[in-house]
């Protein structure tokens, strides 16, 4: 099952995280952001994951969002090439760790792809084209995924969405949580869809880890919908969300 994990890596937020990329120019408060990140680590450990914590890097404010820099599996890792200019250095930053921990290590050499645009489903991997992930990068990633035995499909992320996974998350083998605007794109072929209620689109980036579904705080209607079928745990990421980020962004899991 693609949501069964035993390990994760995170990177501690640097003080410069307050200058991270933000669509609306909202700055988080560093100490509150750090507290949220520490709580996130505690939560991962409570769910049974062994967590490696990489040191903060003051030169790269967004490097706390490690998911964008790589794609990892139980026995393999693909180093990605981030689309945002200010984040290009994150590739070299995480590469030594990946090479050390994954015997099967591949690198995306052409184009750009960010992990926030990659959604792993039961039988395929979706690669969403966006302002951060281009066609060249998506096609090259497909080639690398084939070498690892994974089928993939390139899809169009609606223009108003930063990352594909900003508006969706895979909950289990058959179910995807999605916003109405992404649900209406006809991207999801064979999945049952749970639609986030009006005004709660930020809940779409929830995170299934083993038997628990982590849901960001502040979306009670979505949480109520999900509690019918899943064991839900609410987690506060108010400061994290100021940087256009969500629950999946802060870790790589395998």
N, C-alpha and C positions, 0 to 999 in steps of 0.2 A: 504493500500500500504506500502511495507516494507521500502520505502525511505521517508516516512512522519514522521517528528520528531518535537517535541516541547521542548525537554530538551537534555542537554549534560553535560558531565563532562570532564574536562581537568586537567592536572597537570602542574604547572609551571616548566620550566626546571631549574635544579640546575647548578651551575657553573661547576660541574664535568661532565656535559653532553659532554664536549669535549673529554672525555675518554670513551664515549659510544661505543658499538660494531659497527665495521665497517669492511666490507669484504675486503676493500682495504687499511685499516689503515689510512683513511683520517679524519682529525680532523676538526670539524666546529669551527667557531669563535663564542664565547659565546654570545657577545652582538648582533651580527647579527642574531644568532639563536633565541635569546630571542625576537628580533623585529619581526621575522617571526611568532613566536608563538603568540605574542600579536595581530598581524594582523589577524591571524587565528581565534582568539577569537572574534575579532570585526566582522569578516565575518560571523561566526556562529550566532551572535546576530542579525546582519542585516537580516539574513535569517529567523528570528523569533524564535530562540531557546533561552531558558533560560539556562545560562551556569554557572555551579558550578566550581569554580577554586580551586583545591586542592593545598596545599603548596608543595614546592620543597623539595626533600630529597637528601642530598648530598652523602648519602651512596649508592644510587642506581641511577647511571648515566642515565640508559635507562628508568627510571620510568615515564618520560614525555610521553612515548608511551603507554598510558593507555589501548588502544584497545586490547593489547595482554593479559591482565590479566583477562579479563572477557567477557562474552557475555550477552547483555542486551536486554530486550524486554519491551513492554509497562507496563507489570505487573509482570515481573520476571527477575531474574538475575542468571547467573551461574558463579561462581568463578572458573577460570581455573588454571592450574598448568603449569607454563612456563617451556620450555625445556632448555633454556640457563641457565647454572649454575649461572652466575653472576646476573641473574634476578629473582632467586627463591624468594627473599625477597619481591618482588612486590605483591605477593599474600596476605601476611599478611598486607601489607600497605594499600591496597584498600578494604579489607574485611569489616572493620567497616562501611565504607561509604555505601557499597552495602546492608549490613544488615539493616541499618537505613532507606534506601530509597526504598527498595523492600520487600514487605511483603512475596512474594514467592521467597525465596532465596535457591539456591542449590549449592553444591560444588562438583567439580571433585576430587575424592579421589585417583584414580589410573591413572598411565601413565601421559603423558604430552601433552598438547594442548596449542597453542598460538592463540590468536584471529586473527592474520594476516593470518592464514590458514583457516579461516572460511568465506565462502561467502554465504550470504543469497539471495536466489532467490525467485520468487513469490510463488512456490509450494513446494520447498524443500531447505534444507541447505546443502551445500557442505563442507566437511571436508577434507582438503588436507594433506596427509601425507608428512612430510618434515623432515629436520634435527631437527626441533623444536617440531613437532607433531608426536607422534608415534602411532602404531596400537592399543596398549592397551588404550591409552588416547582417541583415536577416537571412539573406541567401547563403552567405558564408557560414553563419551559425547552423543553418540547416545541414550543411555538408558535415560539419563537426558532429552534430547530433546523430547523423546517420552512421558515422564511424563508431559511435557508442551504442548503436542499436535502437535509437529513439526516432519515432515518426514525429514530424512537426508540420505546422501550418502557419503561414503568414497571414495576418489579418490587419485590417485598418482600424486604428484607434480613432474614435471621433475627435475632431479638432479641438474641442473644448476640454479634453482630458490630458493631463500631463503625462502620466504613465498608464499603461493598460491596466495594471493592477491597482491603480488608484480607485477604479470603479468595479473591481470584482475580486473574488477569491474562491478557490475550490474548497468545498466543505467535505466532500467524500467522493466516492467513485462516480456517483450519478448527479451530484448537486453542486450548483454554483450560486453564490450570493452575488448579486449584481445591482447596479443602479438602473433606473428605467431607461436612461439614455443609451446605456450599453446594451441592455436587453433588447432594445428596438433595432439594433444593428444587424441582427440575424447571424451573429458570429457563432453562437453556441448551437451546435447541431443536434446533439443527442442528450443534453443535460436537462435535468429538472431545474428550474430557476426559482430562487427566492429573491423577491424584489425589495430593495430597501424602501421604506416608507418616505413620503415627501418630507424634505427637511433633514433627512438622516443619511444622506449619501456618503458621508464620511465613514460610516460603519462598513462600507463595502470591502475595505481592506482589513478584513478579519484574518485570523491565522489559526488554522487547524494544526495542532501538535498532538500526536498520539490520540488519546481519548477525549481531549479537551479542546474546545473552541474558544480562543481568546478574542474578545470583542472590545473595541475601544469604548471608554466611558463617555456618556453623554448621549446615547442613542437608545433610550428605553423601549421604543416600539420595535426596533430591530431585534434587540435582545429578547423581547417577549416572543417574537416570531421564532427565533432560533432555539429557544429553550424547549419548544415542543418536541424537538428531535435530537438536540445536542446538549452535552454538558457544557454550559457556558461559564466562562470566567471573565469578569469585567476588569479592564486594566486602564489606568489613567495615562494618556499620552497627549494631554492638552498642549504642552510646550513643544513636543515633537511635531505635532500636526501644524504648527506655525511655519514649519519649513517644508510644507507640501509633502510630508512623509507619513507613513503609517506603520502598523505593527510588523509587517513582513520586512520592511526596509532595514531594520536594525540588526539582522542576523543572517548568517548563511547556515543552513541546517541540513544534516544528512544522517 
